[in-house]
Amino acid sequence: AQRVTQPEKLLSVFKGAPVELKCNYSYSGSPELFWYVQYSRQRLQLLLRHISRESIKGFTADLNKGETSFHLKKPFAQEEDSAMYYCALTGGGNKLTFGTGTQLKVEL
Amino acid sequence: NAGVTQTPKFQVLKTGQSMTLQCAQDMNHEYMSWYRQDPGMGLRLIHYSVGAGITDQGEVPNGYNVSRSTTEDFPLRLLSAAPSQTSVYFCASSWSGEKLFFGSGTQLSVL
């Protein structure tokens, strides 16, 4: 069974501080990992995926198969980063499993 | 392009009532799915479909039925609503099961 764990329900940081949203997964094969974001009063949307190895809005995430982690990082938090972030996993099929989400609050 | 359209946005039901949550997409996506979002539980997959005429169960299918008669539409039916089904429901679609495009959600309360 595939499982995604986001240990923090709420993460509060000051503007300009580094951000790390934790995500650990359990999957027996080779997973594909994603980060989705839901800004206030907006739809849930894809932020980034590990196979693209891209940086979106200053966020990056590296898949660490040894630690089974896919943490989301940004060196300097901005106020507009405040949102709910979900880590998600698929084994290449049609089922995307989401974590419980982390609410990021960036304080001035 | 309207993307993924869900109706209604809000609904209040009494225990035992039935209703259908509508979902339509105009992107010609083969894959469609329904999730429910509950505090502390994240998004949980209810049912999904990989094409017209094909549906399958997700993580929490009990109490819900789906059908996929066309590529565009994927309605979710609650046959006999229960308070435990109070939640926010999201429909999503994609070319595959990976990059999902979400609807704006339906907030359902069952009294």
Backbone of each chain as ProteinMPNN parsed JSONL, in Angstrom:
{"seq_chain_A": "AQRVTQPEKLLSVFKGAPVELKCNYSYSGSPELFWYVQYSRQRLQLLLRHISRESIKGFTADLNKGETSFHLKKPFAQEEDSAMYYCALTGGGNKLTFGTGTQLKVEL", "coords_chain_A": {"N_chain_A": [[0.847, -1.197, 0.0], [0.399, 2.269, -0.668], [1.564, 5.202, 0.956], [1.507, 8.463, 2.351], [3.124, 10.727, 4.417], [2.784, 13.653, 6.217], [4.165, 15.301, 8.642], [3.693, 17.706, 9.974], [1.019, 19.754, 10.883], [0.718, 22.447, 10.89], [2.853, 25.04, 9.947], [4.707, 27.707, 10.891], [6.413, 30.539, 9.857], [8.717, 33.311, 9.671], [8.673, 36.049, 7.403], [11.111, 35.925, 4.881], [12.59, 33.989, 6.106], [13.966, 30.624, 5.936], [12.143, 27.874, 4.471], [10.891, 24.65, 5.111], [8.973, 22.057, 4.223], [7.898, 19.037, 5.353], [7.848, 15.746, 3.963], [7.222, 12.366, 3.924], [7.269, 9.102, 2.545], [5.737, 5.918, 1.79], [6.291, 3.255, -0.166], [6.539, 0.46, -2.242], [7.643, 0.205, -4.776], [8.943, 2.169, -7.495], [8.258, 5.357, -6.894], [6.307, 8.212, -8.026], [6.497, 11.523, -7.15], [4.759, 14.407, -5.915], [4.036, 17.877, -5.293], [1.245, 19.613, -4.251], [-0.636, 22.661, -4.085], [-2.813, 24.785, -2.248], [-4.053, 27.804, -2.37], [-5.609, 30.458, -0.513], [-9.022, 30.592, -1.118], [-8.699, 29.638, -3.684], [-8.344, 27.126, -6.258], [-7.136, 23.805, -5.721], [-3.903, 23.097, -6.87], [-1.258, 21.901, -9.011], [2.037, 22.167, -7.827], [4.768, 21.326, -8.061], [6.638, 18.593, -9.546], [8.573, 15.653, -9.014], [9.925, 14.46, -11.127], [10.351, 16.426, -12.934], [12.262, 18.049, -11.904], [12.348, 20.781, -11.288], [12.215, 24.304, -10.378], [9.715, 26.01, -8.841], [8.177, 29.037, -8.279], [10.238, 29.576, -6.559], [10.394, 27.365, -4.976], [11.75, 24.135, -4.297], [12.142, 20.577, -4.531], [13.554, 17.589, -3.536], [13.83, 14.21, -4.338], [14.515, 11.754, -2.084], [15.447, 8.678, -2.028], [16.636, 6.945, -0.248], [15.975, 7.899, 2.295], [13.325, 7.926, 1.943], [11.918, 10.344, 1.366], [10.536, 13.555, 0.444], [10.928, 16.379, 0.673], [9.771, 19.764, 0.725], [11.239, 22.807, -0.18], [12.239, 26.203, 0.401], [14.324, 28.968, 0.124], [13.833, 31.598, 1.078], [11.11, 32.716, 2.618], [8.006, 34.096, 1.464], [5.258, 36.357, 1.874], [3.11, 35.689, 0.23], [3.366, 32.98, 0.0], [1.911, 31.709, 1.875], [-0.291, 29.148, 2.483], [-2.089, 26.01, 1.955], [-0.337, 23.034, 1.771], [0.082, 20.07, -0.014], [1.551, 16.921, -0.132], [1.982, 14.354, -2.546], [1.617, 11.077, -3.986], [2.177, 8.675, -6.55], [2.203, 5.396, -7.954], [2.628, 5.262, -10.584], [0.362, 4.454, -11.699], [-3.142, 5.052, -11.784], [-3.922, 6.11, -9.399], [-3.686, 8.643, -7.147], [-2.206, 9.331, -4.181], [-2.69, 11.32, -1.377], [-1.059, 13.265, 1.185], [-1.776, 14.424, 4.546], [-1.585, 17.114, 4.581], [-0.024, 20.349, 5.065], [-0.347, 23.375, 6.673], [0.989, 26.325, 5.749], [2.104, 29.234, 7.207], [3.119, 32.425, 6.705], [4.61, 34.9, 8.43], [4.745, 38.42, 8.992]], "CA_chain_A": [[0.0, 0.0, 0.0], [1.159, 3.509, -0.711], [1.215, 6.084, 2.054], [2.239, 9.722, 2.407], [3.057, 11.303, 5.755], [3.214, 15.025, 6.423], [4.085, 15.31, 10.106], [3.315, 19.01, 10.531], [-0.264, 20.299, 10.44], [0.907, 23.887, 10.752], [4.215, 25.528, 10.014], [4.693, 29.169, 10.908], [7.75, 31.097, 9.694], [8.731, 34.734, 9.392], [9.052, 36.445, 6.053], [12.548, 35.933, 4.672], [13.195, 32.811, 6.725], [13.862, 29.421, 5.083], [10.973, 27.019, 4.676], [10.99, 23.24, 4.738], [7.765, 21.285, 4.498], [8.355, 17.657, 5.323], [7.004, 14.714, 3.36], [7.798, 11.037, 3.86], [6.349, 8.217, 1.833], [5.937, 4.484, 1.859], [5.896, 2.628, -1.431], [7.485, -0.623, -2.486], [8.277, 0.325, -6.088], [9.512, 3.488, -7.801], [7.132, 6.287, -6.873], [6.387, 9.571, -8.553], [6.077, 12.41, -6.064], [4.261, 15.712, -6.31], [3.532, 18.82, -4.308], [0.107, 20.421, -4.659], [-0.834, 23.798, -3.192], [-4.145, 25.392, -2.264], [-4.067, 29.158, -1.816], [-6.915, 30.841, 0.015], [-10.084, 30.856, -2.098], [-8.321, 29.164, -5.012], [-8.399, 25.675, -6.432], [-5.928, 23.016, -5.517], [-3.17, 23.062, -8.128], [0.06, 21.289, -8.961], [3.145, 23.088, -7.643], [5.884, 20.745, -8.795], [6.74, 17.137, -9.556], [9.991, 15.358, -8.85], [10.574, 14.073, -12.377], [10.678, 17.626, -13.693], [13.439, 18.629, -11.268], [12.246, 22.206, -11.56], [11.943, 25.202, -9.271], [8.518, 26.781, -9.111], [7.977, 30.088, -7.266], [11.347, 29.501, -5.622], [10.347, 26.093, -4.258], [12.353, 22.944, -4.87], [11.951, 19.357, -3.742], [14.412, 16.503, -4.013], [13.419, 12.876, -3.926], [15.57, 11.004, -1.401], [14.914, 7.314, -1.935], [17.189, 6.295, 0.944], [15.182, 8.333, 3.436], [11.927, 7.958, 1.469], [11.419, 11.685, 1.663], [10.361, 14.49, -0.678], [10.666, 17.629, 1.392], [9.645, 20.978, -0.088], [12.098, 23.818, 0.424], [12.377, 27.52, -0.202], [15.309, 29.647, 0.979], [13.335, 32.827, 1.697], [9.644, 32.7, 2.554], [7.296, 35.321, 1.145], [3.904, 36.369, 2.426], [2.191, 35.011, -0.699], [3.531, 31.521, 0.08], [0.945, 31.181, 2.852], [-1.238, 28.267, 1.787], [-2.076, 24.604, 2.373], [0.504, 22.269, 0.865], [-0.126, 18.625, 0.041], [2.457, 16.02, -0.829], [1.192, 13.274, -3.137], [2.419, 9.996, -4.555], [1.569, 7.645, -7.382], [3.125, 4.376, -8.386], [2.607, 5.235, -12.033], [-0.982, 4.106, -12.143], [-4.121, 6.125, -11.817], [-4.307, 6.509, -8.055], [-2.804, 9.602, -6.508], [-2.43, 9.335, -2.738], [-2.277, 12.58, -0.771], [-0.825, 13.367, 2.614], [-2.797, 15.146, 5.299], [-1.424, 18.542, 4.332], [0.618, 21.255, 6.02], [-0.717, 24.773, 6.496], [2.132, 27.225, 5.908], [1.751, 30.618, 7.511], [4.286, 33.302, 6.67], [4.297, 36.09, 9.225], [5.564, 39.583, 8.65]], "C_chain_A": [[0.883, 1.249, 0.0], [0.648, 4.472, 0.335], [2.107, 7.312, 2.022], [2.037, 10.331, 3.785], [3.601, 12.721, 5.751], [3.071, 15.289, 7.917], [3.587, 16.612, 10.72], [1.972, 19.455, 9.984], [-0.117, 21.774, 10.117], [2.382, 24.216, 10.879], [4.179, 27.048, 9.891], [6.124, 29.682, 10.841], [7.617, 32.601, 9.461], [9.153, 34.965, 7.95], [10.568, 36.532, 5.945], [13.269, 34.742, 5.273], [13.101, 31.624, 5.77], [12.653, 28.583, 5.478], [11.319, 25.594, 4.286], [9.726, 22.528, 5.186], [8.123, 19.817, 4.299], [7.32, 16.708, 4.7], [7.788, 13.409, 3.348], [6.78, 10.108, 3.224], [6.721, 6.762, 2.087], [5.41, 3.884, 0.567], [6.958, 1.625, -1.806], [8.216, -0.5, -3.815], [8.94, 1.673, -6.268], [8.382, 4.508, -7.889], [7.39, 7.553, -7.684], [5.772, 10.491, -7.508], [5.726, 13.796, -6.577], [4.022, 16.575, -5.074], [2.4, 19.614, -4.954], [-0.088, 21.534, -3.632], [-2.251, 24.339, -3.357], [-4.058, 26.739, -1.569], [-5.496, 29.493, -1.388], [-7.87, 31.207, -1.126], [-9.666, 30.522, -3.534], [-8.394, 27.642, -5.056], [-7.062, 25.037, -6.109], [-5.22, 22.885, -6.862], [-1.791, 22.444, -7.926], [1.124, 22.369, -8.79], [4.374, 22.555, -8.378], [5.873, 19.228, -8.657], [8.206, 16.755, -9.613], [10.657, 15.029, -10.173], [10.96, 15.289, -13.21], [11.933, 18.311, -13.169], [13.484, 20.154, -11.496], [12.064, 22.991, -10.276], [10.75, 26.06, -9.666], [8.3, 27.761, -7.966], [9.052, 30.018, -6.19], [11.395, 28.221, -4.809], [11.068, 25.001, -5.037], [12.053, 21.754, -3.968], [12.804, 18.269, -4.363], [13.919, 15.175, -3.46], [14.626, 12.161, -3.334], [15.046, 9.594, -1.163], [15.436, 6.598, -0.693], [16.389, 6.635, 2.195], [13.696, 8.345, 3.133], [11.277, 9.289, 1.813], [11.352, 12.535, 0.398], [10.004, 15.852, -0.071], [10.656, 18.827, 0.446], [10.401, 22.117, 0.603], [12.051, 25.129, -0.349], [13.3, 28.324, 0.699], [14.771, 30.875, 1.707], [11.818, 32.899, 1.53], [9.09, 34.086, 2.242], [5.862, 35.21, 1.642], [2.943, 35.58, 1.537], [2.377, 33.494, -0.73], [2.564, 30.901, 1.089], [-0.146, 30.416, 2.132], [-1.21, 26.899, 2.452], [-1.297, 23.829, 1.322], [0.28, 20.772, 1.095], [0.961, 17.919, -0.75], [1.637, 14.851, -1.359], [2.102, 12.299, -3.86], [1.573, 9.147, -5.487], [2.643, 6.651, -7.769], [3.146, 4.244, -9.901], [1.269, 4.832, -12.588], [-1.898, 5.3, -12.099], [-4.591, 6.562, -10.441], [-3.261, 7.433, -7.472], [-3.169, 9.648, -5.033], [-1.857, 10.603, -2.133], [-1.945, 12.403, 0.713], [-1.907, 14.21, 3.265], [-2.665, 16.66, 5.186], [-0.722, 19.287, 5.449], [0.2, 22.682, 5.685], [0.519, 25.623, 6.766], [1.626, 28.64, 6.141], [3.035, 31.438, 7.565], [3.92, 34.609, 7.353], [5.272, 37.215, 8.895], [6.504, 39.949, 9.809]], "O_chain_A": [[1.964, 1.27, 0.59], [-0.555, 4.556, 0.579], [3.296, 7.229, 1.712], [0.907, 10.438, 4.263], [4.735, 12.962, 5.336], [1.957, 15.483, 8.403], [3.114, 16.625, 11.856], [1.789, 19.532, 8.769], [-0.745, 22.288, 9.191], [3.07, 23.744, 11.784], [3.681, 27.595, 8.907], [6.958, 29.31, 11.666], [6.549, 33.097, 9.102], [9.893, 34.174, 7.364], [11.231, 37.128, 6.795], [14.442, 34.513, 4.977], [12.246, 31.615, 4.884], [12.207, 28.578, 6.625], [11.96, 25.356, 3.263], [9.45, 22.413, 6.38], [8.585, 19.408, 3.234], [6.111, 16.852, 4.884], [8.898, 13.356, 2.818], [5.573, 10.309, 3.355], [7.823, 6.427, 2.523], [4.226, 3.997, 0.253], [8.151, 1.908, -1.7], [9.307, -1.049, -3.965], [9.444, 2.257, -5.309], [7.629, 4.515, -8.863], [8.53, 7.907, -7.981], [4.657, 10.258, -7.04], [6.314, 14.292, -7.539], [3.833, 16.071, -3.967], [2.551, 20.198, -6.027], [0.25, 21.374, -2.459], [-2.808, 24.349, -4.454], [-3.995, 26.817, -0.342], [-6.459, 28.881, -1.85], [-7.549, 32.031, -1.982], [-10.224, 31.066, -4.487], [-8.492, 26.972, -4.028], [-6.006, 25.661, -6.215], [-5.855, 22.597, -7.877], [-1.236, 22.46, -6.828], [1.123, 23.366, -9.512], [4.951, 23.247, -9.217], [5.208, 18.66, -7.791], [9.005, 17.477, -10.209], [11.848, 15.293, -10.335], [11.808, 15.19, -14.097], [12.59, 19.06, -13.892], [14.52, 20.719, -11.847], [11.794, 22.422, -9.218], [10.77, 26.746, -10.688], [8.243, 27.355, -6.805], [8.801, 30.365, -5.036], [12.33, 28.009, -4.037], [11.008, 24.947, -6.265], [11.748, 21.917, -2.787], [12.775, 18.058, -5.576], [13.631, 15.044, -2.27], [15.642, 11.984, -4.007], [14.298, 9.348, -0.217], [14.751, 5.735, -0.143], [16.152, 5.778, 3.046], [12.893, 8.733, 3.981], [10.232, 9.346, 2.462], [12.032, 12.257, -0.59], [8.915, 16.386, -0.287], [11.433, 18.892, -0.507], [10.233, 22.361, 1.798], [11.853, 25.162, -1.564], [13.093, 28.366, 1.912], [15.196, 31.168, 2.825], [11.314, 33.116, 0.428], [9.622, 35.104, 2.685], [5.326, 34.114, 1.808], [2.062, 34.882, 2.04], [1.628, 32.795, -1.412], [2.424, 29.678, 1.137], [-0.842, 30.962, 1.277], [-0.432, 26.649, 3.373], [-1.563, 23.951, 0.126], [0.287, 20.283, 2.225], [1.252, 18.277, -1.892], [0.7, 14.402, -0.698], [3.205, 12.644, -4.286], [0.388, 8.928, -5.236], [3.819, 6.991, -7.897], [3.62, 3.244, -10.441], [1.053, 4.861, -13.799], [-1.478, 6.43, -12.348], [-5.562, 7.311, -10.329], [-2.098, 7.061, -7.32], [-4.304, 9.964, -4.676], [-0.688, 10.929, -2.342], [-2.473, 11.521, 1.391], [-2.844, 14.654, 2.601], [-3.535, 17.4, 5.645], [-0.808, 18.914, 6.619], [0.371, 23.141, 4.555], [1.036, 25.637, 7.883], [0.825, 29.168, 5.369], [3.923, 31.17, 8.374], [3.029, 35.331, 6.905], [6.439, 36.994, 8.572], [7.272, 40.906, 9.703]]}, "seq_chain_B": "NAGVTQTPKFQVLKTGQSMTLQCAQDMNHEYMSWYRQDPGMGLRLIHYSVGAGITDQGEVPNGYNVSRSTTEDFPLRLLSAAPSQTSVYFCASSWSGEKLFFGSGTQLSVL", "coords_chain_B": {"N_chain_B": [[-12.072, 27.797, -22.183], [-13.551, 26.092, -19.576], [-12.52, 24.33, -17.788], [-12.563, 22.267, -14.986], [-15.711, 21.776, -13.772], [-17.767, 22.013, -11.023], [-20.873, 21.306, -9.484], [-23.436, 21.348, -6.953], [-22.08, 24.327, -5.292], [-22.479, 24.529, -2.588], [-24.272, 22.524, -0.253], [-26.888, 21.325, 1.76], [-28.01, 18.556, 3.454], [-30.467, 16.27, 4.762], [-30.16, 13.518, 6.984], [-30.286, 10.435, 5.335], [-31.296, 11.382, 2.96], [-30.913, 11.543, -0.623], [-28.559, 12.499, -3.144], [-26.937, 14.004, -6.006], [-23.721, 14.884, -6.88], [-22.417, 16.997, -9.254], [-20.005, 16.818, -11.886], [-18.066, 18.141, -14.419], [-15.893, 18.246, -17.235], [-14.03, 20.001, -19.72], [-11.784, 19.406, -21.129], [-11.186, 17.165, -22.45], [-10.148, 15.083, -20.977], [-9.172, 11.801, -20.06], [-9.001, 10.637, -17.566], [-10.725, 10.826, -14.519], [-11.658, 11.816, -11.22], [-12.871, 11.557, -7.81], [-12.501, 13.201, -4.735], [-12.563, 13.469, -1.174], [-12.249, 15.974, 1.282], [-11.149, 16.299, 4.463], [-10.688, 17.766, 7.692], [-7.472, 17.297, 9.013], [-7.267, 14.893, 7.735], [-6.569, 15.096, 5.161], [-6.732, 14.712, 1.573], [-8.814, 12.234, 0.37], [-9.225, 9.521, -1.783], [-12.181, 8.732, -3.454], [-13.712, 7.536, -5.653], [-12.68, 6.629, -8.977], [-12.109, 7.108, -12.511], [-10.958, 5.806, -15.569], [-11.749, 6.233, -18.06], [-14.56, 6.567, -20.324], [-17.243, 4.562, -19.331], [-15.75, 3.066, -17.571], [-15.061, 2.52, -14.245], [-13.67, 2.71, -10.922], [-12.957, 1.75, -7.518], [-11.791, 3.881, -4.907], [-10.006, 4.848, -2.002], [-11.964, 5.326, -0.035], [-14.763, 4.297, -0.697], [-17.309, 3.554, 0.226], [-20.773, 4.126, 0.478], [-21.016, 5.772, -1.643], [-21.732, 6.187, -5.119], [-20.702, 5.962, -8.55], [-20.717, 6.822, -12.047], [-19.756, 6.687, -15.488], [-20.663, 7.791, -18.207], [-20.052, 9.421, -20.298], [-17.138, 11.065, -21.692], [-16.903, 13.598, -20.65], [-18.388, 13.905, -18.258], [-18.745, 13.099, -14.773], [-20.483, 12.112, -12.443], [-21.133, 12.064, -8.888], [-22.811, 10.061, -6.671], [-24.739, 10.135, -3.73], [-26.364, 7.813, -1.981], [-27.838, 7.441, 0.379], [-27.623, 9.75, 2.526], [-25.307, 10.338, 5.189], [-24.3, 11.676, 8.388], [-21.529, 11.352, 8.595], [-20.641, 11.812, 6.092], [-20.415, 14.457, 5.746], [-18.455, 16.911, 4.402], [-15.863, 18.35, 2.301], [-16.018, 18.129, -1.115], [-14.078, 17.232, -3.89], [-13.697, 17.243, -7.348], [-11.61, 15.955, -9.907], [-9.559, 16.012, -12.86], [-7.508, 14.591, -15.472], [-4.929, 14.028, -17.973], [-3.487, 11.73, -17.498], [-3.109, 9.937, -14.421], [-1.765, 11.783, -12.948], [-0.841, 14.775, -13.079], [-3.206, 16.568, -11.826], [-6.204, 18.379, -12.486], [-8.203, 20.412, -10.66], [-11.61, 20.832, -9.541], [-13.639, 23.474, -8.1], [-14.763, 22.651, -5.784], [-17.264, 21.172, -3.574], [-19.121, 21.979, -0.834], [-20.478, 20.013, 1.53], [-23.002, 19.44, 3.865], [-24.364, 17.222, 6.168], [-27.134, 16.741, 8.022]], "CA_chain_B": [[-12.048, 26.559, -21.408], [-14.028, 26.241, -18.209], [-11.747, 23.442, -16.93], [-13.392, 21.321, -14.242], [-16.835, 22.495, -13.175], [-18.526, 21.251, -10.042], [-22.087, 21.891, -8.93], [-23.479, 22.73, -6.479], [-20.954, 24.744, -4.449], [-22.882, 24.251, -1.212], [-25.474, 21.702, -0.154], [-27.235, 20.803, 3.075], [-28.924, 17.422, 3.339], [-30.87, 15.583, 5.983], [-29.775, 12.107, 6.997], [-31.149, 9.561, 4.563], [-31.602, 11.932, 1.64], [-29.963, 11.22, -1.683], [-28.264, 13.593, -4.048], [-25.854, 13.804, -6.957], [-22.779, 15.978, -7.109], [-22.075, 16.983, -10.667], [-18.661, 17.207, -12.288], [-17.878, 18.133, -15.865], [-14.64, 18.846, -17.703], [-14.054, 20.267, -21.152], [-10.402, 19.293, -21.593], [-11.078, 15.845, -23.084], [-9.338, 14.206, -20.148], [-9.71, 10.461, -19.874], [-9.006, 10.289, -16.146], [-11.466, 11.696, -13.608], [-11.679, 11.248, -9.875], [-13.527, 12.286, -6.727], [-11.841, 13.179, -3.444], [-13.161, 14.219, -0.094], [-11.235, 16.652, 2.084], [-11.581, 16.437, 5.851], [-9.612, 18.297, 8.546], [-6.571, 16.308, 9.587], [-7.273, 13.647, 6.954], [-6.099, 15.358, 3.808], [-7.648, 14.326, 0.503], [-8.934, 10.787, 0.23], [-9.831, 9.156, -3.053], [-13.454, 8.018, -3.291], [-13.836, 6.727, -6.859], [-12.033, 7.227, -10.123], [-12.442, 6.535, -13.81], [-9.889, 5.985, -16.55], [-12.37, 6.481, -19.361], [-16.004, 6.349, -20.369], [-17.653, 3.19, -19.1], [-14.824, 2.386, -16.653], [-14.894, 3.162, -12.941], [-13.056, 1.851, -9.916], [-13.034, 2.294, -6.174], [-10.612, 4.433, -4.281], [-9.738, 4.507, -0.609], [-13.164, 5.433, 0.813], [-15.885, 4.279, -1.645], [-18.589, 3.154, 0.804], [-21.794, 5.168, 0.564], [-20.962, 6.587, -2.861], [-21.748, 5.515, -6.409], [-20.329, 6.795, -9.689], [-20.848, 6.273, -13.389], [-19.029, 7.513, -16.48], [-21.302, 7.497, -19.494], [-19.381, 10.244, -21.3], [-15.813, 11.512, -21.278], [-16.975, 14.89, -19.988], [-19.121, 13.966, -16.989], [-18.439, 12.059, -13.783], [-21.279, 12.452, -11.259], [-20.978, 11.291, -7.651], [-24.126, 9.918, -6.038], [-24.9, 9.693, -2.352], [-27.655, 7.127, -2.021], [-28.533, 7.694, 1.642], [-26.608, 10.576, 3.188], [-25.055, 10.169, 6.623], [-23.478, 12.784, 8.92], [-20.108, 11.092, 8.352], [-20.33, 12.255, 4.731], [-20.176, 15.895, 5.781], [-17.083, 17.065, 3.927], [-15.711, 19.102, 1.069], [-15.775, 17.163, -2.181], [-13.378, 17.762, -5.05], [-13.568, 16.466, -8.56], [-10.369, 16.276, -10.605], [-9.374, 15.298, -14.119], [-6.162, 14.71, -16.022], [-4.615, 13.143, -19.099], [-3.168, 10.492, -16.801], [-3.538, 10.137, -13.05], [-0.722, 12.493, -12.228], [-1.123, 16.192, -12.944], [-4.644, 16.709, -11.711], [-6.856, 19.683, -12.524], [-9.272, 20.291, -9.684], [-12.743, 21.732, -9.495], [-13.626, 24.429, -6.986], [-15.223, 21.98, -4.578], [-18.636, 21.231, -3.08], [-19.177, 21.847, 0.616], [-21.694, 19.274, 1.856], [-23.321, 19.216, 5.271], [-25.456, 16.275, 6.371], [-27.63, 16.969, 9.388]], "C_chain_B": [[-12.511, 26.799, -19.985], [-13.201, 25.381, -17.267], [-12.657, 22.405, -16.299], [-14.467, 22.115, -13.495], [-17.603, 21.575, -12.248], [-19.769, 22.027, -9.626], [-22.777, 20.887, -8.024], [-22.216, 23.089, -5.698], [-21.232, 24.435, -2.98], [-24.15, 23.407, -1.232], [-25.657, 21.252, 1.279], [-28.27, 19.706, 2.871], [-29.355, 16.95, 4.728], [-30.419, 14.131, 5.868], [-30.788, 11.283, 6.228], [-31.516, 10.093, 3.189], [-30.534, 11.506, 0.642], [-29.701, 12.464, -2.518], [-27.104, 13.209, -4.954], [-25.013, 15.061, -7.049], [-22.311, 15.876, -8.554], [-20.633, 17.428, -10.893], [-18.549, 17.09, -13.795], [-16.549, 18.791, -16.211], [-14.663, 18.955, -19.217], [-12.656, 20.184, -21.753], [-10.135, 17.953, -22.277], [-10.144, 14.908, -22.311], [-9.993, 12.853, -19.995], [-9.903, 10.139, -18.39], [-9.79, 11.312, -15.339], [-11.571, 11.012, -12.255], [-12.439, 12.162, -8.916], [-12.733, 12.091, -5.45], [-12.738, 13.857, -2.426], [-12.044, 14.771, 0.78], [-11.805, 16.884, 3.471], [-10.415, 16.951, 6.691], [-8.784, 17.172, 9.148], [-6.478, 15.009, 8.813], [-6.739, 13.859, 5.548], [-7.167, 15.051, 2.781], [-7.632, 12.808, 0.366], [-9.742, 10.465, -1.015], [-11.081, 8.316, -2.829], [-13.643, 7.02, -4.433], [-13.058, 7.41, -7.969], [-12.421, 6.479, -11.391], [-11.318, 6.818, -14.791], [-10.441, 6.172, -17.96], [-13.854, 6.183, -19.298], [-16.309, 4.857, -20.222], [-16.805, 2.427, -18.094], [-14.715, 3.183, -15.354], [-14.256, 2.177, -11.978], [-13.088, 2.55, -8.567], [-11.697, 2.846, -5.731], [-10.49, 3.955, -2.848], [-11.0, 4.44, 0.25], [-14.435, 5.417, -0.035], [-17.26, 4.046, -1.018], [-19.544, 4.329, 0.949], [-21.877, 6.039, -0.671], [-21.031, 5.689, -4.096], [-21.314, 6.491, -7.497], [-20.675, 6.056, -10.976], [-20.119, 7.199, -14.343], [-19.58, 7.15, -17.858], [-20.682, 8.311, -20.626], [-17.997, 10.615, -20.795], [-15.898, 12.755, -20.396], [-17.491, 14.842, -18.559], [-18.792, 12.801, -16.065], [-19.194, 12.397, -12.494], [-21.022, 11.515, -10.089], [-22.323, 11.256, -6.943], [-24.011, 9.437, -4.597], [-26.288, 9.089, -2.253], [-28.492, 7.403, -0.779], [-27.54, 8.433, 2.536], [-26.534, 10.317, 4.689], [-24.199, 11.335, 7.107], [-21.985, 12.606, 8.664], [-19.68, 11.518, 6.945], [-20.252, 13.781, 4.634], [-18.705, 16.145, 5.459], [-17.065, 18.075, 2.789], [-15.289, 18.112, -0.011], [-15.131, 17.86, -3.379], [-13.397, 16.74, -6.176], [-12.28, 16.888, -9.248], [-10.307, 15.485, -11.899], [-7.938, 15.479, -14.586], [-6.028, 13.829, -17.252], [-4.253, 11.756, -18.563], [-3.612, 10.711, -15.374], [-2.651, 11.05, -12.261], [-1.013, 13.976, -12.067], [-2.624, 16.395, -12.989], [-5.068, 18.17, -11.825], [-8.105, 19.56, -11.656], [-10.418, 21.261, -9.949], [-12.67, 22.593, -8.245], [-14.206, 23.845, -5.701], [-16.703, 22.158, -4.288], [-18.595, 21.011, -1.58], [-20.516, 21.225, 0.997], [-21.831, 19.107, 3.369], [-24.506, 18.274, 5.359], [-25.887, 16.359, 7.834], [-28.345, 15.739, 9.943]], "O_chain_B": [[-11.932, 27.615, -19.267], [-13.166, 25.653, -16.067], [-13.431, 21.743, -16.991], [-14.166, 23.002, -12.696], [-18.033, 20.491, -12.642], [-19.727, 23.243, -9.44], [-22.718, 19.686, -8.288], [-21.369, 22.225, -5.469], [-20.315, 24.116, -2.223], [-24.995, 23.557, -2.115], [-24.7, 20.846, 1.939], [-29.281, 19.907, 2.198], [-28.684, 17.207, 5.727], [-30.314, 13.591, 4.767], [-31.995, 11.41, 6.436], [-31.996, 9.34, 2.341], [-29.412, 11.157, 1.01], [-30.533, 13.369, -2.582], [-26.392, 12.235, -4.711], [-25.526, 16.159, -7.267], [-21.872, 14.822, -9.014], [-20.114, 18.294, -10.189], [-18.896, 16.063, -14.377], [-16.132, 19.758, -15.575], [-15.239, 18.114, -19.907], [-12.376, 20.819, -22.77], [-8.999, 17.646, -22.639], [-9.453, 14.068, -22.888], [-11.208, 12.752, -19.823], [-10.853, 9.454, -18.012], [-9.557, 12.515, -15.453], [-11.572, 9.784, -12.161], [-12.624, 13.353, -9.166], [-12.337, 10.975, -5.112], [-13.563, 14.706, -2.766], [-11.023, 14.116, 0.99], [-12.811, 17.573, 3.637], [-9.266, 16.602, 6.423], [-9.321, 16.222, 9.718], [-5.708, 14.12, 9.175], [-6.486, 12.895, 4.825], [-8.361, 15.119, 3.073], [-6.574, 12.187, 0.259], [-10.795, 11.051, -1.267], [-11.052, 7.318, -2.11], [-13.723, 5.812, -4.208], [-12.805, 8.614, -7.917], [-12.978, 5.382, -11.351], [-10.787, 7.927, -14.841], [-9.686, 6.258, -18.929], [-14.341, 5.611, -18.323], [-15.716, 4.013, -20.893], [-17.098, 1.271, -17.788], [-14.333, 4.353, -15.354], [-14.297, 0.965, -12.19], [-13.227, 3.77, -8.481], [-10.633, 2.36, -6.113], [-10.822, 2.815, -2.522], [-11.102, 3.607, 1.15], [-15.132, 6.43, -0.094], [-18.278, 4.31, -1.659], [-19.181, 5.385, 1.468], [-22.71, 6.943, -0.745], [-20.473, 4.592, -4.121], [-21.53, 7.697, -7.382], [-20.892, 4.845, -10.988], [-19.893, 8.369, -14.032], [-19.026, 6.311, -18.569], [-20.781, 7.925, -21.79], [-17.714, 10.494, -19.603], [-15.072, 12.948, -19.504], [-17.077, 15.651, -17.729], [-18.587, 11.671, -16.509], [-18.597, 12.916, -11.552], [-20.732, 10.333, -10.272], [-22.906, 12.3, -6.652], [-23.298, 8.482, -4.287], [-27.285, 9.791, -2.426], [-29.707, 7.577, -0.868], [-26.722, 7.814, 3.216], [-27.545, 10.109, 5.36], [-23.451, 11.92, 6.323], [-21.255, 13.588, 8.53], [-18.487, 11.577, 6.648], [-20.043, 14.325, 3.549], [-17.817, 15.653, 6.156], [-18.103, 18.586, 2.37], [-14.331, 17.358, 0.156], [-15.574, 18.922, -3.818], [-13.148, 15.551, -5.979], [-11.896, 18.056, -9.181], [-10.92, 14.425, -12.025], [-7.242, 16.398, -14.155], [-6.889, 12.998, -17.539], [-4.669, 10.738, -19.116], [-4.429, 11.598, -15.126], [-2.75, 11.105, -11.035], [-1.406, 14.393, -10.977], [-3.235, 16.393, -14.058], [-4.39, 19.072, -11.332], [-8.956, 18.703, -11.896], [-10.231, 22.347, -10.498], [-11.755, 22.457, -7.434], [-14.144, 24.479, -4.647], [-17.321, 23.145, -4.689], [-18.098, 19.989, -1.106], [-21.566, 21.839, 0.807], [-20.896, 18.689, 4.052], [-25.53, 18.49, 4.71], [-25.11, 16.086, 8.75], [-28.822, 15.762, 11.077]]}, "name": "protein", "num_of_chains": 2, "seq": "AQRVTQPEKLLSVFKGAPVELKCNYSYSGSPELFWYVQYSRQRLQLLLRHISRESIKGFTADLNKGETSFHLKKPFAQEEDSAMYYCALTGGGNKLTFGTGTQLKVELNAGVTQTPKFQVLKTGQSMTLQCAQDMNHEYMSWYRQDPGMGLRLIHYSVGAGITDQGEVPNGYNVSRSTTEDFPLRLLSAAPSQTSVYFCASSWSGEKLFFGSGTQLSVL"}
